Amino acid sequence: MKKLLLLFSAIILVAALSACGGSDSSSDSKEEIDKLVFADAGWNSIKVHNSIAQKIIEEGYGIETEVTAGSTAATLQGFVEGDIDVYMEIWTDNTKEVYEEAIDAGDIVKTSVNFDDNVQGLYVPTYVIEGDEERGIEPMAPELKTVEDLKNYPELFADPAEPDKGRLINAPSGWAVEKTITQKMETYGLNDTFVNFKPGSDAAIVASLTDAYNAGEPWVGYYWSPTAVTAKYDLTLLQEPEFDQQTWDETKGTEFPPNDVVTAVHKDVPGPAPEVVEFLKNYETSSSLTEEALSYMESKEDISPEEAAMWWMNEHEDIWTSWVPEDVAKKVKDSME
């Protein structure tokens, strides 16, 4: 009877330890994952890269995916907290503090540099400076070279609501870079002569630029590459002092720093989905490759980022198939036929 009681006690102890998870209760011990959630922070290039990765993961690895949309701040917070699993475009310098803190804490894991040849800043249509003989446009501000020079031309970029001031198109208020542009306006002394206009979305920026460009009118605002806009229109990036880390940290009064745009996963993903993580470690494109998909969207009516991604995958089968094993590539290609 004593031996039976000891045996029964041992069974209860093992069961209790199992229920508590013991030392194997970490996320890395998960055997499989059913779904991966991607971040959509609002711009088209991240939507395209999401769609490429989702297609490969769903068809090649048999894992369901979905997308959570929101501002940069909201999606990064969700990413750190584990509500989002995959981020295909973290602009690391635009979100430097949050990104580095999350990396150092081990909340997220960098998987690859998607592209690092991007440019961002304040643009004007080139005809504003140089004119456009074919369109009959005379130079409007031939001496405009730098961001600081803008304070000499408020009447050229007159704001419809405050015509005694110019209108400078900032990024949407939910984007991390909006605060940077706001700080630049203060640093370069533009607040007295320009309205800091924050549109509601990327689409609103594009619409205002497209309308101005088609009409041959002046426009100044924030944009970046890779985008369909910078591929389609002849734009000039206004100059700023050469990047200096101390000056940047204090006043943002330099050109934008080099900005690795990385892919990353939440810390709970590598354990249950090591093959997906390996795929994402191989995921690498460039600004020009990304702009191909974005230009395709621009050139066709009603083309979604998902359709542009499929077009891009058909055009660049040699690139994306190099990211995955042959059997995975075959499954994906078969699904696209």
N, C-alpha and C positions, 0 to 999 in steps of 0.2 A: 504493500500500500504506500509506503514511504517513497519507493522508486516511482510509482505512478504519479504521486503528488509533485515530485521534482520534475518529472517529464512534462506534466501539465503546466507547471510554472514556467518552464523553459519555452514551451510553445506560446504561452501568453506574452512573454517578454519579446520573443521574435516578432510576433504579430504587432505588438505595440511599437517596436522600432520601425517596422515596415510602414505602419500608418503615419509615423512622424516623418518618414522619408530618410532618416538617418543621414549619413554623410553623402549620399548619392542624390540628394533632393535638388541639386543645382540645375539650372536650365540646360547646362551642357550634357546632362544625362538623358534628355528627351530623345526618343528614338525616331520620331518623325514629326513633320509639321504639315498641317492641312492647308494653310492659307498664309500668304504674305501680303502685307499692306504697304503700298507705295505712297510717297508724299507728292502732292501736286501743289507747288507754291505759286502757280499762276501764270508762268510764261510758257511759250510754245515749245522751246527746246527741251525743257524738262518733261513736257507731255510726250514728245516724240521719243526721248530716251526711255521714259517709263514704258511706252508701248512696245518698243523693241525688246526690252528686258522681260516684260510680262509675257510676250509671245514665246520667247525662248523658255521661260520658266514653266509656263502652263503646258506647252506642247512637248517640251524636251524632258522636263522633270516631273510632270504630272501634279504640280502644285497649283492650287487656285490662287488668284491674285485679285486685289481690289485697290482702289485709289481713295485717299483722303485728301480733299482740297482745303486750302486755307492760306493765310498769309505766311510769310517766311517765319515770323516769330511763333505763330501758332503751330505750324507743322514741325518746326525744330523742337518745340516743347513736347509735342506728342511723340516725336522720335526719341528724345531722351527718356521719356517716361514709358516707352515701350508700346504705345498705341499705334505707332508706325514702325515698320520693320526695315524698309529699304528707302534710301534717299539717293537719287541718281544724279543730282546736281547740287552739291553744297558749294557755294561760292565762299571759299574758306576765309578770305580776308574781309569780305563784307560782313561775315558773321563770326569774326575771329574770336572774340571773347567767349561766346557760347560754344562754338565748335571746339576750341582748345580745352575748355573746362570739361566738356563731355568726353573728349578723347582721354584726357588725363585721369578722369574719374573712372574710365572703363565702361561708361554707359553706351558708347557707340564704338564701332570698329571701322576704320578706313579700309576700303577694299582696293581702290585704284584711283588714278588720276584720269578722269574722263577726258578732259582737255585742259591745256594750260597756255594756249596761244590767243586768249581772249583780250579784248580791249573794252574799256568803258570810260564814260565821262560826258562832257557837254558838247553837243554837236550843233552845227548849223548846216543847211544846204550849201554846197560849195558855191552855187551861183550868188549867194549873198556876198561873198568876198570877191569872186572872180568874174561874176556875170555868166551868161550863157548865150553866146552869139546865135546859135541855132534857134533858140527860143525867143530871141530878141530881148533878153534880160541884161540890163546894164549892171555893173558892180554896184552894190548898195553900201558896202562897208569895206573898201579895199584895205584899210589899215587894221581891220579886226583880225587879231592873231591869237590872243590869249583870253582866258576866262575873265581876267581882271579888266581887259579892254572893253568888256560888255557895258561897263558903267558909262562909257562915252556914247552909247547908242540906245538909250531907253526908248526914244521916240520911234526908232526903227521897228522895235518888237512890241509896239504899244498893246497894252492889255485892254480888251474891250470894256471891262468894267471900270478900270482906272487908267484912262488914256494918257495921263501925265506920267505913268510908269510903264516900264516894259513888262512882258510876261515871260517868265522862265519856267519851262515845264519840268517839274521835278518827277521823281518816281512816285508811285502810289504810296500812301501813308503806311500801308501794311508791310512794305518792303524795307529790309534792313538798310539799304543804300539811301533811302530818303533822308535819314538823319545826317548822312555824310554830305549830301548835296546842300542841305539846309545849313550845315556848318561851313561849307565852302562859301556860300553866299555871304555869310557874316564875315569870314576871313578876307574875302576879296572886296568887301565894301559895297555889295550890291543891294543890300536891303533897303536903302533909301531910294533907289531908282528902279527896282524890279519887284514885281509880285511873285512870291514863291507859290506857284500854282501846283497843287498836288492832284493829279487826275485819279479817277476811281479804279483804273485798271490799265494793263498793258495795251489793251485794245483801244482805250481812249487816247493814249499817247500816239499810237500808230495812226488813228483817225485824224488827229490834229496835224500830224506831220504830213500825211498823205494829202489832206486838203490844201495845206500851205504849198506843198511841193508842186502839186498839179496846177495850182494857180500862179506859181512863180513868186510867192510871197515869202517874206522873212519868217524864220522860225528858229528858236533856240531851245534846247532841252536835253535832258538826260537820255542816253541810250547806250547800248552795248552790242558787242558781237560775241558769239555768232547769232545773227538774226536774219530773217528774210528782209527786213528793212535795210540793214547795212549792206546786204548783198544787192539789193535792188536799186537803191538811191545813191547818188553821188553826194556824200556827206563829208564834212571836214570836222575833225576832232579839235576843239580849241585847246591850245597849249597851256600847260601849267609847269611850274618848276619841277625839276627832276626829283623823283621820289627820294625822300629822306625819312627814315623811320621816326626820329624824334619829332620832326616838324609835323609829320602825319598824325602822330599820337596826340600832339598838342592842339593843332588847328585844322588839320586836313588840307593844309595849304600847299599840296604838291599833287603831281599826277597820281592816279591810282596805283597802288603797289601791285607787283606780280600776284596773280590770283589763281592758284590751283583750284580747278573745279572738280571735286572728287565724288566718287560713289562711296557709300558707307552703309553699314547695317547695324541694327540694334544688337547689343551684346548677347541677347537670347537667341540670335539666329544661327551663329556658327555651329553650335552643338547639334541641333536637330536637322540642319540643312547645310552640311559641309560642302556638298557638290555645287549648290547654288552659290555659296560664298566663293568657291574656286572659280566659277564662271565669272562672277563679278570682279574678281581680282584680275581677270584678263580683259575686262571691258575697257577699251581705250579708243577714243575717236580724236577729232580735232575740230577747230572752229569751222574750217572749210567743209569738212564732211557733214557737220551738223547743219550748216547753212544750205547744203544741197537739199535736205529734206524740207527745210523751212521755205526755200525758194520754190520748191515743188508745190507746197501748200499755197503760196502766194500766186502762182501761175495758173492754178485751177480754181474753179468756183466750188465752194462748199466741200473742200477737201479737209477732212478731220486730221488731227495729229496721228490718230491710229492708222488711217489710210496712208498718210505720208511715211509712217514708220514701215509699213509693209512694202511700199514702193522702194524705200531706201534699202531694205533687206534684200529685195530682188536685185537691185543695182549693185549691191556690195556683199554678195554672198561669200566672196573670198575672205572678207574681213570678219563678219560675225561667226562664220563657221570655224574660224581659228580660235575663237574664245571657248569652244566646248568640244567634248569628245565626239568622234565620228558618229556613234550611235545616237547621241542627242541631236546632232545636226541633222541626221536623216529623219528623225521624228518631226523636227520642226519643218524641214523642207517638204515632207510628205503632206503636212497639214496646210501648206501654202499652195498646193497644186489645185 
